[in-house]
């Protein structure tokens, strides 16, 4: 699985990191940082929950 963050859509609500802090990191302004590489094993469900928490639908998990 891979996470893609559309930086143009991200509004910095930080709900992804609040829902799945083990998967999502934020920059100093509160915007989601791009994920390097694959989602860590066993964190796929958390990644999907974090993506669904985004009100802007800026995160996709494939």
N, C-alpha and C positions, 0 to 999 in steps of 0.2 A: 504494500500500500504506500501511497505517496500523498502528501498534503501540498496543495497549491493555495497561495494567498494572493488575492487580487488587491494589490496595494491601493489602487484607485478607488475601490469600494470600501476599504477598511476605514471606519470612522473613529477608531480608538476606544470603543466601548469596553474592551478587555474582557468580555464575557467568555471568550475561548479559554483564556488563561485562568479565569476564575473557576471554570468548569473542569478543565483538564490541565492543571499546572505542570504535570509531569511530561506533557507533550508540547505545550505552547509557551513561548517566551515573548516578552514585550520589550520594545525599545524604551528609551528614557521618556518619550512622549506618550507612551501607552499604546502604541500601535504594534500589531502582531509582526514578529520577525519571520522571514522566510525559513522554512524547515530544510535543513541540509540532509540529503539522503533519505533513506526509508524510515518509516515509523518504527520505533523500537518494538521488539517482539513482546506481545502481551498488552500493548497499549492501543491496539486498533479500535477497540470500543470507546476508549477515552477520546481518541482523535475524532471519531464520528460525533460524539456528544459535544465536544468543543466546537465543531463545525456547525452543528445545529443550533448552538447557543448564539451564534453570530446573527444579529438582527439584520445586517446588511447582506447576508449570504455571500460574503467575500471569501469564504473558505470552502474548498472542495477536497474531498478525500476519494482517491481512486485506488 
